């Protein structure tokens, strides 16, 4: 029995569009370009319908809290934000939803994007996000995102350092602004696949820096595995940041879904226990203690990342309870244990009957 899985990084607004997009090369650039073309035809009703399917799938897989990134720019305007904001209201009985407004295709190079981000913040965005690697001036985007965060008193969540070239990183810019603004404990970075391409000593140094700054790290195993290393013909790298090693330096780390049925990740069922199992496989973690750590990266740790002070089964907290068909967290990860039912604030939100054998 747990307080529910916590999804710290997903994109509800662009889920389930695989049939509308090209996915020939399987690269990050192709994914960004094909989704950018497809979203010009998005409507609020279309976004709501697709996002609703994805959200319901997350609920029946035991997720009780979620942070969803929503694209805001002059092509899609605030359609995704409005659709997901309505979804947040309609499904409050089952899940707590944080909306992170962010510019997928850049900020300084995209006139009008910043104004729309500010409008989203004025209209109730819970978090402000960024994506520096698509910007013509990444350091300036980072600075502007922190300025918006300070103006509206919002947490920050960046898509960051999403390639396998460790010779340069934007991570230090984020650290510097976090220190300067006093935003420790309120900043997260997602992907940071560059961390998979460095030696342990440098990883340890970065881990200590992140911990000192109070910056959390989210890894998206399915997406990062699918997109990274596309230029290699053999010995293809996993391309997934080894966040279990960062935990030892005091960094708050989480595992999350990212995308579902689109060119960034052309599969997915919103099961966070599957993400924990996938990460354990690729990181070669098999000891019970390590498997329990993977479990914590889809429960307690992402709740900390999202500053959910009332997470957990305790007196005074909401009666959020998910029951898993497993004896302990480590075995739940090993066996891909399925949730049987859940309560959200004391009200049953879903039931999944256990499978039954029909003997001849």
PATORMI-765887 format. One line per 8 residues: number of its first residue (from 1); their letters; for each residue x, y, z of C-alpha. Coordinates in Angstrom, 3 decimals, decimal comma, always signed. Example, Ala and Ser with C-alpha at 12.3 -4.5 7.8 and 13.67 -1.06 7.14 Angstrom:
2
1	as	+12,300:-4,500:+7,800  +13,670:-1,060:+7,140
This chain:
360
1	xxxxxxxx	+0,000:+0,000:+0,000  +1,465:+3,351:-1,085  +0,329:+6,957:-1,462  +0,360:+6,569:-5,246  +2,855:+6,914:-8,044  +4,078:+10,410:-8,896  +4,601:+11,355:-12,552  +7,060:+14,250:-12,588
9	xxxxxxxx	+7,429:+14,752:-16,360  +4,888:+13,973:-19,085  +3,431:+15,749:-22,133  -0,325:+15,218:-22,152  -0,953:+17,828:-24,857  +1,039:+16,060:-27,585  +0,346:+12,452:-26,639  -1,327:+10,021:-29,067
17	xxxxxxxx	-0,444:+11,768:-32,341  +1,814:+9,116:-33,842  -0,433:+8,578:-36,867  -0,201:+12,298:-37,714  +3,600:+12,500:-37,689  +6,582:+11,138:-39,550  +8,925:+8,901:-37,595  +11,455:+7,633:-40,128
25	xxxxxxxx	+14,860:+8,536:-38,651  +13,912:+8,442:-34,971  +15,995:+11,493:-34,085  +15,248:+14,298:-31,647  +15,349:+16,835:-34,473  +12,807:+14,872:-36,498  +10,516:+14,509:-33,500  +10,573:+18,243:-32,748
33	xxxxxxxx	+9,969:+19,122:-36,391  +7,140:+16,674:-37,024  +5,289:+17,620:-33,843  +5,792:+21,321:-34,649  +4,061:+20,749:-37,978  +1,255:+18,642:-36,498  +0,365:+20,995:-33,672  -0,611:+23,770:-36,075
41	xxxxxxxx	-3,830:+21,807:-36,586  -4,467:+21,122:-32,894  -7,724:+22,356:-31,403  -8,609:+22,595:-27,725  -11,161:+19,803:-28,153  -8,613:+17,569:-29,876  -5,967:+18,188:-27,199  -8,463:+17,593:-24,415
49	xxxxxxxx	-9,659:+14,285:-25,901  -6,165:+12,877:-26,397  -4,866:+14,157:-23,064  -7,895:+12,713:-21,309  -7,144:+9,229:-22,645  -3,558:+9,481:-21,479  -4,496:+10,862:-18,086  -7,055:+8,116:-17,482
57	xxxxxxxx	-4,444:+5,515:-18,387  -2,073:+7,031:-15,827  -4,791:+6,971:-13,163  -5,544:+3,273:-13,634  -1,806:+2,566:-13,379  -1,814:+4,094:-9,906  -0,609:+7,656:-10,530  -2,112:+10,115:-8,052
65	xxxxxxxx	+0,035:+13,190:-8,789  +1,426:+14,467:-12,066  +3,396:+17,343:-13,584  +2,593:+17,788:-17,260  +4,572:+20,027:-19,590  +2,400:+21,992:-22,028  +3,756:+23,720:-25,129  +3,062:+27,438:-25,458
73	xxxxxxxx	+4,117:+29,314:-28,602  +2,646:+31,368:-31,481  +1,675:+28,217:-33,446  -0,388:+26,444:-30,819  -0,946:+29,609:-28,693  -2,657:+28,719:-25,391  -4,823:+25,903:-26,768  -2,903:+23,187:-24,968
81	xxxxxxxx	-2,772:+25,176:-21,754  -6,532:+25,816:-21,768  -7,357:+22,186:-22,612  -5,130:+20,748:-19,896  -6,302:+23,348:-17,370  -9,866:+22,133:-17,970  -8,668:+18,543:-17,604  -7,053:+19,479:-14,295
89	xxxxxxxx	-10,424:+20,682:-13,011  -12,407:+17,758:-14,426  -10,123:+15,065:-12,975  -9,289:+16,607:-9,602  -11,258:+13,728:-8,054  -8,622:+11,261:-9,284  -5,297:+13,057:-9,643  -3,501:+16,276:-8,704
97	xxxxxxxx	-2,155:+17,899:-11,842  +0,596:+20,517:-12,082  +0,817:+22,385:-15,389  +4,277:+23,468:-16,552  +4,058:+25,956:-19,440  +7,161:+25,882:-21,646  +8,445:+26,852:-25,142  +9,432:+23,662:-26,998
105	xxxxxxxx	+10,807:+25,423:-30,085  +12,768:+28,208:-28,444  +12,099:+31,552:-26,793  +14,520:+34,271:-27,859  +14,265:+33,098:-31,483  +10,438:+32,888:-31,440  +8,748:+36,316:-31,310  +5,554:+36,202:-29,268
113	xxxxxxxx	+6,448:+33,078:-27,291  +7,495:+34,944:-24,165  +4,301:+36,983:-24,088  +2,245:+33,801:-24,315  +4,260:+32,194:-21,513  +3,529:+35,201:-19,328  -0,183:+34,931:-20,175  -0,153:+31,276:-19,145
121	xxxxxxxx	+1,448:+32,239:-15,837  -1,138:+34,970:-15,328  -3,878:+32,420:-15,985  -2,670:+29,876:-13,462  +0,305:+27,848:-14,722  +1,803:+26,023:-11,744  +5,383:+25,808:-13,067  +7,435:+27,582:-15,729
129	xxxxxxxx	+9,620:+25,486:-18,028  +12,314:+25,944:-20,612  +14,049:+24,132:-23,450  +17,394:+25,893:-24,028  +18,786:+23,422:-26,571  +16,220:+24,551:-29,180  +16,989:+28,246:-28,659  +19,395:+30,357:-30,671
137	xxxxxxxx	+20,582:+31,892:-27,369  +20,331:+29,210:-24,657  +21,884:+31,260:-21,804  +19,466:+34,114:-22,465  +16,496:+31,751:-22,458  +17,582:+30,348:-19,118  +17,890:+33,866:-17,690  +14,444:+34,884:-18,971
145	xxxxxxxx	+12,776:+31,749:-17,611  +14,203:+32,467:-14,171  +12,993:+36,071:-14,449  +9,454:+34,837:-15,166  +9,710:+32,358:-12,304  +10,698:+35,115:-9,909  +7,952:+37,442:-11,185  +5,216:+34,838:-10,576
153	xxxxxxxx	+6,907:+32,920:-7,727  +6,927:+29,629:-9,668  +9,084:+26,514:-9,610  +11,203:+25,893:-12,721  +11,585:+22,749:-14,830  +13,989:+22,639:-17,809  +14,444:+20,190:-20,666  +18,240:+20,235:-20,693
161	xxxxxxxx	+21,434:+18,912:-22,283  +19,652:+16,381:-24,474  +22,489:+14,827:-26,511  +25,634:+12,754:-25,925  +28,331:+15,433:-26,338  +29,727:+16,110:-22,846  +32,196:+18,773:-24,017  +29,651:+21,496:-23,188
169	xxxxxxxx	+26,598:+21,747:-20,940  +23,947:+24,322:-20,067  +23,664:+22,761:-16,630  +26,127:+25,202:-15,088  +24,027:+28,178:-16,270  +21,021:+26,674:-14,497  +23,085:+26,122:-11,349  +24,357:+29,689:-11,394
177	xxxxxxxx	+20,873:+31,205:-11,782  +19,456:+28,896:-9,122  +22,067:+30,148:-6,660  +21,686:+33,781:-7,689  +17,879:+33,743:-7,405  +17,834:+31,665:-4,222  +15,658:+29,077:-6,004  +17,207:+25,954:-4,468
185	xxxxxxxx	+14,673:+23,174:-4,025  +12,480:+24,712:-6,724  +14,359:+23,727:-9,889  +14,315:+20,481:-11,869  +16,065:+19,440:-15,071  +14,908:+16,658:-17,365  +16,805:+14,339:-19,729  +20,412:+15,601:-19,169
193	xxxxxxxx	+21,557:+12,656:-21,279  +25,044:+14,189:-21,443  +25,525:+12,805:-17,932  +25,513:+9,298:-19,426  +28,627:+10,137:-21,444  +31,020:+11,231:-18,678  +33,341:+9,400:-16,313  +32,369:+8,713:-12,699
201	xxxxxxxx	+34,665:+11,338:-11,183  +33,121:+14,135:-13,234  +29,624:+12,777:-12,564  +30,345:+12,875:-8,840  +31,533:+16,475:-9,110  +28,352:+17,472:-10,956  +26,255:+15,533:-8,451  +27,734:+17,492:-5,557
209	xxxxxxxx	+27,113:+20,749:-7,415  +23,467:+19,853:-8,093  +22,932:+18,850:-4,480  +24,490:+22,075:-3,195  +22,282:+24,133:-5,527  +19,118:+22,167:-4,755  +18,444:+21,089:-8,347  +16,512:+17,863:-8,987
217	xxxxxxxx	+17,003:+15,568:-11,993  +14,341:+13,651:-13,919  +15,272:+10,860:-16,296  +12,906:+9,721:-19,064  +14,151:+6,183:-19,803  +11,857:+5,252:-22,710  +12,397:+8,489:-24,638  +16,112:+8,761:-23,935
225	xxxxxxxx	+16,726:+5,152:-25,011  +14,682:+5,630:-28,172  +16,252:+8,893:-29,355  +19,889:+8,778:-28,270  +22,760:+7,189:-30,199  +21,031:+7,300:-33,570  +24,334:+8,136:-35,266  +25,930:+4,846:-34,135
233	xxxxxxxx	+25,867:+1,615:-36,153  +27,121:-0,606:-33,337  +27,875:-0,349:-29,605  +24,928:+2,016:-29,438  +25,017:+3,870:-26,079  +22,072:+3,650:-23,723  +22,038:+7,442:-23,436  +20,246:+7,495:-20,069
241	xxxxxxxx	+21,689:+9,545:-17,205  +22,722:+7,260:-14,295  +20,670:+9,053:-11,685  +21,009:+6,251:-9,127  +24,611:+7,433:-8,754  +23,522:+11,040:-8,243  +21,290:+9,969:-5,357  +24,382:+9,118:-3,350
249	xxxxxxxx	+25,465:+12,761:-3,535  +22,132:+14,020:-2,186  +20,428:+14,882:-5,495  +16,652:+14,429:-5,672  +16,047:+12,184:-8,703  +12,956:+10,792:-10,405  +11,975:+8,507:-13,283  +9,134:+9,586:-15,548
257	xxxxxxxx	+7,217:+8,788:-18,726  +7,736:+11,909:-20,881  +5,876:+11,059:-24,102  +3,243:+8,521:-25,104  +2,537:+7,465:-28,705  +4,272:+10,281:-30,556  +7,575:+10,659:-32,449  +9,525:+11,285:-29,234
265	xxxxxxxx	+8,341:+7,932:-27,857  +6,161:+5,841:-30,204  +4,878:+3,571:-27,434  +3,883:+3,749:-23,772  +1,089:+2,896:-21,365  +1,666:+5,482:-18,584  +2,833:+2,787:-16,169  +5,478:+4,214:-13,866
273	xxxxxxxx	+6,252:+0,787:-12,451  +7,245:-0,150:-16,007  +9,574:+2,883:-16,117  +11,204:+1,799:-12,867  +11,652:-1,733:-14,224  +13,059:-0,405:-17,503  +15,556:+1,803:-15,690  +16,632:-1,075:-13,448
281	xxxxxxxx	+17,305:-3,179:-16,555  +19,320:-0,592:-18,442  +21,262:+0,535:-15,343  +21,944:-3,121:-14,467  +20,406:-2,837:-11,013  +19,283:-6,124:-9,500  +19,829:-6,035:-5,740  +16,675:-5,598:-3,642
289	xxxxxxxx	+17,992:-2,303:-2,224  +18,619:-0,958:-5,738  +15,157:-2,016:-6,912  +13,632:-0,284:-3,908  +15,553:+2,856:-4,883  +13,974:+2,669:-8,348  +10,583:+2,417:-6,640  +11,340:+5,525:-4,603
297	xxxxxxxx	+12,158:+7,386:-7,831  +8,518:+6,986:-8,925  +6,981:+7,723:-5,516  +8,641:+9,603:-2,664  +11,402:+11,353:-4,618  +9,281:+12,873:-7,438  +6,843:+14,021:-4,730  +9,770:+15,871:-3,160
305	xxxxxxxx	+10,763:+17,261:-6,570  +7,220:+18,647:-6,948  +7,290:+20,028:-3,396  +4,245:+17,930:-2,473  +4,499:+18,382:+1,283  +1,335:+16,358:+1,932  +2,469:+13,233:+0,075  +2,573:+9,966:+2,000
313	xxxxxxxx	+0,345:+7,857:+4,185  +0,318:+9,829:+7,422  -2,105:+11,448:+9,827  -3,248:+14,765:+8,377  -2,387:+13,947:+4,774  -5,003:+13,264:+2,080  -6,268:+9,682:+2,061  -4,459:+8,807:-1,170
321	xxxxxxxx	-3,894:+5,042:-1,242  -2,858:+2,697:-4,037  -2,758:-1,047:-3,415  -0,258:-3,126:-5,408  -0,278:-6,862:-5,957  +3,190:-7,407:-4,494  +4,858:-8,081:-1,161  +7,295:-5,127:-1,139
329	xxxxxxxx	+8,617:-2,262:-3,314  +11,612:-4,176:-4,668  +9,477:-7,084:-5,828  +6,917:-4,666:-7,264  +9,632:-3,314:-9,595  +10,991:-6,781:-10,387  +7,562:-8,262:-11,165  +5,950:-5,193:-12,774
337	xxxxxxxx	+3,262:-5,397:-10,101  -0,103:-4,022:-11,169  -2,188:-1,712:-8,967  -5,433:-3,339:-7,839  -7,344:-0,256:-6,699  -6,862:+3,275:-5,418  -8,459:+5,880:-3,204  -8,072:+9,591:-3,870
345	xxxxxxxx	-8,892:+11,657:-0,799  -10,734:+8,662:+0,566  -12,864:+8,067:-2,547  -12,252:+5,046:-4,767  -10,871:+6,211:-8,101  -10,385:+2,908:-9,952  -10,489:-0,857:-9,534  -8,472:-3,424:-11,476
353	xxxxxxxx	-9,704:-6,974:-10,823  -6,952:-9,501:-10,336  -6,468:-11,936:-13,197  -8,203:-15,288:-12,686  -7,191:-18,646:-14,138  -10,001:-20,760:-15,557  -8,945:-24,362:-14,975  -10,282:-26,927:-17,424
